[in-house]
């Protein structure tokens, strides 16, 4: 066939081609949304198992007797390890302590036995110490509610409220409204402005301290203030707005996560280190009772996310890859006993529970439907929980 004839044939459109495409699209889209995502690991599980066995034999042959293969927090979930078949429903948690799950439908409380309660049509919720209350916000209202949904008090403001967080001792709550940072007592009294013109990053209370709060400023810095006196203890430049501010449980290390950098500070505001990050999904969570933290690091070249264990010290040492998979990882949460890490796997619509001290991983699917409702025509990420916290925050 000549090139001219082939080109002419390619330009001929079948009858009713456009309408056929329109009729086929809903079927294709429905099949896509109803699929069970199959990761690269599951497609290649046999090959991975053989490779892992060979590596173990080689390590046993080459390693000196008694050499530790892992640290205090082990590389329990190796890079590219296959995940188990996920359970279709969250029927229980692998350890004690309830979850607070912020979803498009509102905040949920999930008990260790898997039972869950929707607190209401709030936009965001955050635990009080020992989970006796939850501070919730919706539009221009902030409220303290009990886990059974009973409202204890409510405050209204002229502008939208976000980023409400309870202090570690339970006597203060900070929140953002417009560009103001405000502080109110835990019983709803004494509401006052702490700072004007602050960044939209949720502030973070410093543990084991007397009502000290770190927050972002509009000029690209972070600052630590004593909320009872209003005195600023220190300021530190970031170079870009922070998306997340997170203290270690002893209040001695602070992480400031931005779009391109993760900066590590000590309690006095001295920068200990900075890590460059590629643009993409990221998140951090401190390991309990330590200065180690888990970082979600995006890999643009491969379209994968990786969980990396690192140390928030000036001399950080070698990082450890815990787990990686294709697609985006979502929120992180560490269990109260520090043994389990919850990570959202958005593309697979799963939660993964990673045991950090032994080789174990559990998976639960259909997370978006269980917490966000039917998907309909919206993307999966629009129904997936935006954040998860595992009771209970450390007490002073």
Secondary structure as a PSIPRED ss2 file (coil, helix, strand):
# PSIPRED VFORMAT (PSIPRED V4.0)

   1 X C   1.000  0.000  0.000
   2 X C   1.000  0.000  0.000
   3 X H   0.000  1.000  0.000
   4 X H   0.000  1.000  0.000
   5 X H   0.000  1.000  0.000
   6 X H   0.000  1.000  0.000
   7 X H   0.000  1.000  0.000
   8 X H   0.000  1.000  0.000
   9 X H   0.000  1.000  0.000
  10 X H   0.000  1.000  0.000
  11 X C   1.000  0.000  0.000
  12 X C   1.000  0.000  0.000
  13 X C   1.000  0.000  0.000
  14 X C   1.000  0.000  0.000
  15 X C   1.000  0.000  0.000
  16 X C   1.000  0.000  0.000
  17 X H   0.000  1.000  0.000
  18 X H   0.000  1.000  0.000
  19 X H   0.000  1.000  0.000
  20 X H   0.000  1.000  0.000
  21 X H   0.000  1.000  0.000
  22 X H   0.000  1.000  0.000
  23 X H   0.000  1.000  0.000
  24 X H   0.000  1.000  0.000
  25 X H   0.000  1.000  0.000
  26 X H   0.000  1.000  0.000
  27 X H   0.000  1.000  0.000
  28 X H   0.000  1.000  0.000
  29 X H   0.000  1.000  0.000
  30 X H   0.000  1.000  0.000
  31 X H   0.000  1.000  0.000
  32 X H   0.000  1.000  0.000
  33 X H   0.000  1.000  0.000
  34 X C   1.000  0.000  0.000
  35 X C   1.000  0.000  0.000
  36 X C   1.000  0.000  0.000
  37 X C   1.000  0.000  0.000
  38 X C   1.000  0.000  0.000
  39 X C   1.000  0.000  0.000
  40 X H   0.000  1.000  0.000
  41 X H   0.000  1.000  0.000
  42 X H   0.000  1.000  0.000
  43 X H   0.000  1.000  0.000
  44 X C   1.000  0.000  0.000
  45 X H   0.000  1.000  0.000
  46 X H   0.000  1.000  0.000
  47 X H   0.000  1.000  0.000
  48 X H   0.000  1.000  0.000
  49 X H   0.000  1.000  0.000
  50 X H   0.000  1.000  0.000
  51 X H   0.000  1.000  0.000
  52 X H   0.000  1.000  0.000
  53 X H   0.000  1.000  0.000
  54 X H   0.000  1.000  0.000
  55 X H   0.000  1.000  0.000
  56 X H   0.000  1.000  0.000
  57 X H   0.000  1.000  0.000
  58 X H   0.000  1.000  0.000
  59 X H   0.000  1.000  0.000
  60 X H   0.000  1.000  0.000
  61 X H   0.000  1.000  0.000
  62 X H   0.000  1.000  0.000
  63 X C   1.000  0.000  0.000
  64 X C   1.000  0.000  0.000
  65 X C   1.000  0.000  0.000
  66 X C   1.000  0.000  0.000
  67 X C   1.000  0.000  0.000
  68 X C   1.000  0.000  0.000
  69 X C   1.000  0.000  0.000
  70 X C   1.000  0.000  0.000
  71 X C   1.000  0.000  0.000
  72 X C   1.000  0.000  0.000
  73 X C   1.000  0.000  0.000
  74 X C   1.000  0.000  0.000
  75 X C   1.000  0.000  0.000
  76 X C   1.000  0.000  0.000
  77 X C   1.000  0.000  0.000
  78 X C   1.000  0.000  0.000
  79 X C   1.000  0.000  0.000
  80 X C   1.000  0.000  0.000
  81 X C   1.000  0.000  0.000
  82 X C   1.000  0.000  0.000
  83 X C   1.000  0.000  0.000
  84 X C   1.000  0.000  0.000
  85 X C   1.000  0.000  0.000
  86 X C   1.000  0.000  0.000
  87 X E   0.000  0.000  1.000
  88 X C   1.000  0.000  0.000
  89 X C   1.000  0.000  0.000
  90 X C   1.000  0.000  0.000
  91 X C   1.000  0.000  0.000
  92 X C   1.000  0.000  0.000
  93 X C   1.000  0.000  0.000
  94 X C   1.000  0.000  0.000
  95 X C   1.000  0.000  0.000
  96 X C   1.000  0.000  0.000
  97 X C   1.000  0.000  0.000
  98 X C   1.000  0.000  0.000
  99 X E   0.000  0.000  1.000
 100 X E   0.000  0.000  1.000
 101 X E   0.000  0.000  1.000
 102 X E   0.000  0.000  1.000
 103 X E   0.000  0.000  1.000
 104 X C   1.000  0.000  0.000
 105 X C   1.000  0.000  0.000
 106 X E   0.000  0.000  1.000
 107 X E   0.000  0.000  1.000
 108 X E   0.000  0.000  1.000
 109 X E   0.000  0.000  1.000
 110 X E   0.000  0.000  1.000
 111 X C   1.000  0.000  0.000
 112 X C   1.000  0.000  0.000
 113 X C   1.000  0.000  0.000
 114 X C   1.000  0.000  0.000
 115 X C   1.000  0.000  0.000
 116 X E   0.000  0.000  1.000
 117 X E   0.000  0.000  1.000
 118 X E   0.000  0.000  1.000
 119 X C   1.000  0.000  0.000
 120 X C   1.000  0.000  0.000
 121 X C   1.000  0.000  0.000
 122 X C   1.000  0.000  0.000
 123 X C   1.000  0.000  0.000
 124 X E   0.000  0.000  1.000
 125 X E   0.000  0.000  1.000
 126 X E   0.000  0.000  1.000
 127 X E   0.000  0.000  1.000
 128 X C   1.000  0.000  0.000
 129 X H   0.000  1.000  0.000
 130 X H   0.000  1.000  0.000
 131 X H   0.000  1.000  0.000
 132 X C   1.000  0.000  0.000
 133 X C   1.000  0.000  0.000
 134 X E   0.000  0.000  1.000
 135 X E   0.000  0.000  1.000
 136 X E   0.000  0.000  1.000
 137 X E   0.000  0.000  1.000
 138 X E   0.000  0.000  1.000
 139 X C   1.000  0.000  0.000
 140 X C   1.000  0.000  0.000
 141 X E   0.000  0.000  1.000
 142 X E   0.000  0.000  1.000
 143 X E   0.000  0.000  1.000
 144 X E   0.000  0.000  1.000
 145 X E   0.000  0.000  1.000
 146 X C   1.000  0.000  0.000
 147 X C   1.000  0.000  0.000
 148 X C   1.000  0.000  0.000
 149 X C   1.000  0.000  0.000
 150 X C   1.000  0.000  0.000
 151 X E   0.000  0.000  1.000
 152 X E   0.000  0.000  1.000
 153 X E   0.000  0.000  1.000
 154 X E   0.000  0.000  1.000
 155 X E   0.000  0.000  1.000
 156 X E   0.000  0.000  1.000
 157 X C   1.000  0.000  0.000
 158 X C   1.000  0.000  0.000
 159 X C   1.000  0.000  0.000
 160 X C   1.000  0.000  0.000
 161 X E   0.000  0.000  1.000
 162 X E   0.000  0.000  1.000
 163 X E   0.000  0.000  1.000
 164 X E   0.000  0.000  1.000
 165 X E   0.000  0.000  1.000
 166 X E   0.000  0.000  1.000
 167 X C   1.000  0.000  0.000
 168 X C   1.000  0.000  0.000
 169 X C   1.000  0.000  0.000
 170 X C   1.000  0.000  0.000
 171 X C   1.000  0.000  0.000
 172 X E   0.000  0.000  1.000
 173 X E   0.000  0.000  1.000
 174 X E   0.000  0.000  1.000
 175 X E   0.000  0.000  1.000
 176 X E   0.000  0.000  1.000
 177 X E   0.000  0.000  1.000
 178 X C   1.000  0.000  0.000
 179 X C   1.000  0.000  0.000
 180 X E   0.000  0.000  1.000
 181 X E   0.000  0.000  1.000
 182 X E   0.000  0.000  1.000
 183 X E   0.000  0.000  1.000
 184 X E   0.000  0.000  1.000
 185 X E   0.000  0.000  1.000
 186 X C   1.000  0.000  0.000
 187 X C   1.000  0.000  0.000
 188 X C   1.000  0.000  0.000
 189 X C   1.000  0.000  0.000
 190 X C   1.000  0.000  0.000
 191 X C   1.000  0.000  0.000
 192 X E   0.000  0.000  1.000
 193 X E   0.000  0.000  1.000
 194 X E   0.000  0.000  1.000
 195 X E   0.000  0.000  1.000
 196 X C   1.000  0.000  0.000
 197 X C   1.000  0.000  0.000
 198 X E   0.000  0.000  1.000
 199 X C   1.000  0.000  0.000
 200 X C   1.000  0.000  0.000
 201 X C   1.000  0.000  0.000
 202 X C   1.000  0.000  0.000
 203 X C   1.000  0.000  0.000
 204 X E   0.000  0.000  1.000
 205 X E   0.000  0.000  1.000
 206 X C   1.000  0.000  0.000
 207 X C   1.000  0.000  0.000
 208 X C   1.000  0.000  0.000
 209 X C   1.000  0.000  0.000
 210 X C   1.000  0.000  0.000
 211 X C   1.000  0.000  0.000
 212 X E   0.000  0.000  1.000
 213 X E   0.000  0.000  1.000
 214 X E   0.000  0.000  1.000
 215 X E   0.000  0.000  1.000
 216 X E   0.000  0.000  1.000
 217 X E   0.000  0.000  1.000
 218 X C   1.000  0.000  0.000
 219 X C   1.000  0.000  0.000
 220 X C   1.000  0.000  0.000
 221 X E   0.000  0.000  1.000
 222 X E   0.000  0.000  1.000
 223 X E   0.000  0.000  1.000
 224 X E   0.000  0.000  1.000
 225 X E   0.000  0.000  1.000
 226 X E   0.000  0.000  1.000
 227 X C   1.000  0.000  0.000
 228 X C   1.000  0.000  0.000
 229 X C   1.000  0.000  0.000
 230 X C   1.000  0.000  0.000
 231 X C   1.000  0.000  0.000
 232 X E   0.000  0.000  1.000
 233 X E   0.000  0.000  1.000
 234 X E   0.000  0.000  1.000
 235 X E   0.000  0.000  1.000
 236 X E   0.000  0.000  1.000
 237 X E   0.000  0.000  1.000
 238 X C   1.000  0.000  0.000
 239 X C   1.000  0.000  0.000
 240 X C   1.000  0.000  0.000
 241 X C   1.000  0.000  0.000
 242 X C   1.000  0.000  0.000
 243 X C   1.000  0.000  0.000
 244 X E   0.000  0.000  1.000
 245 X E   0.000  0.000  1.000
 246 X E   0.000  0.000  1.000
 247 X E   0.000  0.000  1.000
 248 X C   1.000  0.000  0.000
 249 X C   1.000  0.000  0.000
 250 X C   1.000  0.000  0.000
 251 X C   1.000  0.000  0.000
 252 X C   1.000  0.000  0.000
 253 X E   0.000  0.000  1.000
 254 X E   0.000  0.000  1.000
 255 X E   0.000  0.000  1.000
 256 X E   0.000  0.000  1.000
 257 X E   0.000  0.000  1.000
 258 X C   1.000  0.000  0.000
 259 X C   1.000  0.000  0.000
 260 X C   1.000  0.000  0.000
 261 X E   0.000  0.000  1.000
 262 X E   0.000  0.000  1.000
 263 X E   0.000  0.000  1.000
 264 X E   0.000  0.000  1.000
 265 X E   0.000  0.000  1.000
 266 X E   0.000  0.000  1.000
 267 X C   1.000  0.000  0.000
 268 X C   1.000  0.000  0.000
 269 X C   1.000  0.000  0.000
 270 X C   1.000  0.000  0.000
 271 X E   0.000  0.000  1.000
 272 X E   0.000  0.000  1.000
 273 X E   0.000  0.000  1.000
 274 X E   0.000  0.000  1.000
 275 X E   0.000  0.000  1.000
 276 X E   0.000  0.000  1.000
 277 X C   1.000  0.000  0.000
 278 X C   1.000  0.000  0.000
 279 X C   1.000  0.000  0.000
 280 X C   1.000  0.000  0.000
 281 X C   1.000  0.000  0.000
 282 X C   1.000  0.000  0.000
 283 X E   0.000  0.000  1.000
 284 X E   0.000  0.000  1.000
 285 X E   0.000  0.000  1.000
 286 X E   0.000  0.000  1.000
 287 X C   1.000  0.000  0.000
 288 X C   1.000  0.000  0.000
 289 X C   1.000  0.000  0.000
 290 X C   1.000  0.000  0.000
 291 X C   1.000  0.000  0.000
 292 X E   0.000  0.000  1.000
 293 X E   0.000  0.000  1.000
 294 X E   0.000  0.000  1.000
 295 X E   0.000  0.000  1.000
 296 X E   0.000  0.000  1.000
 297 X E   0.000  0.000  1.000
 298 X E   0.000  0.000  1.000
 299 X E   0.000  0.000  1.000
 300 X C   1.000  0.000  0.000
 301 X C   1.000  0.000  0.000
 302 X C   1.000  0.000  0.000
 303 X C   1.000  0.000  0.000
 304 X E   0.000  0.000  1.000
 305 X E   0.000  0.000  1.000
 306 X E   0.000  0.000  1.000
 307 X E   0.000  0.000  1.000
 308 X E   0.000  0.000  1.000
 309 X E   0.000  0.000  1.000
 310 X E   0.000  0.000  1.000
 311 X E   0.000  0.000  1.000
 312 X C   1.000  0.000  0.000
 313 X C   1.000  0.000  0.000
 314 X C   1.000  0.000  0.000
 315 X C   1.000  0.000  0.000
 316 X C   1.000  0.000  0.000
 317 X C   1.000  0.000  0.000
 318 X C   1.000  0.000  0.000
 319 X C   1.000  0.000  0.000
 320 X E   0.000  0.000  1.000
 321 X E   0.000  0.000  1.000
 322 X E   0.000  0.000  1.000
 323 X E   0.000  0.000  1.000
 324 X E   0.000  0.000  1.000
 325 X E   0.000  0.000  1.000
 326 X E   0.000  0.000  1.000
 327 X C   1.000  0.000  0.000
 328 X C   1.000  0.000  0.000
 329 X E   0.000  0.000  1.000
 330 X E   0.000  0.000  1.000
 331 X E   0.000  0.000  1.000
 332 X E   0.000  0.000  1.000
 333 X E   0.000  0.000  1.000
 334 X E   0.000  0.000  1.000
 335 X C   1.000  0.000  0.000
 336 X C   1.000  0.000  0.000
 337 X C   1.000  0.000  0.000
 338 X C   1.000  0.000  0.000
 339 X C   1.000  0.000  0.000
 340 X E   0.000  0.000  1.000
 341 X E   0.000  0.000  1.000
 342 X E   0.000  0.000  1.000
 343 X E   0.000  0.000  1.000
 344 X E   0.000  0.000  1.000
 345 X E   0.000  0.000  1.000
 346 X C   1.000  0.000  0.000
 347 X C   1.000  0.000  0.000
 348 X C   1.000  0.000  0.000
 349 X C   1.000  0.000  0.000
 350 X E   0.000  0.000  1.000
 351 X E   0.000  0.000  1.000
 352 X E   0.000  0.000  1.000
 353 X E   0.000  0.000  1.000
 354 X E   0.000  0.000  1.000
 355 X E   0.000  0.000  1.000
 356 X C   1.000  0.000  0.000
 357 X C   1.000  0.000  0.000
 358 X C   1.000  0.000  0.000
 359 X C   1.000  0.000  0.000
 360 X E   0.000  0.000  1.000
 361 X E   0.000  0.000  1.000
 362 X E   0.000  0.000  1.000
 363 X E   0.000  0.000  1.000
 364 X E   0.000  0.000  1.000
 365 X E   0.000  0.000  1.000
 366 X C   1.000  0.000  0.000
 367 X H   0.000  1.000  0.000
 368 X H   0.000  1.000  0.000
 369 X H   0.000  1.000  0.000
 370 X H   0.000  1.000  0.000
 371 X H   0.000  1.000  0.000
 372 X H   0.000  1.000  0.000
 373 X C   1.000  0.000  0.000
 374 X C   1.000  0.000  0.000
 375 X C   1.000  0.000  0.000
 376 X C   1.000  0.000  0.000
 377 X C   1.000  0.000  0.000
 378 X C   1.000  0.000  0.000
 379 X C   1.000  0.000  0.000
 380 X H   0.000  1.000  0.000
 381 X H   0.000  1.000  0.000
 382 X H   0.000  1.000  0.000
 383 X C   1.000  0.000  0.000
 384 X C   1.000  0.000  0.000
 385 X C   1.000  0.000  0.000
 386 X C   1.000  0.000  0.000
 387 X E   0.000  0.000  1.000
 388 X E   0.000  0.000  1.000
 389 X E   0.000  0.000  1.000
 390 X E   0.000  0.000  1.000
 391 X C   1.000  0.000  0.000
 392 X C   1.000  0.000  0.000
 393 X C   1.000  0.000  0.000
 394 X C   1.000  0.000  0.000
 395 X C   1.000  0.000  0.000
 396 X C   1.000  0.000  0.000
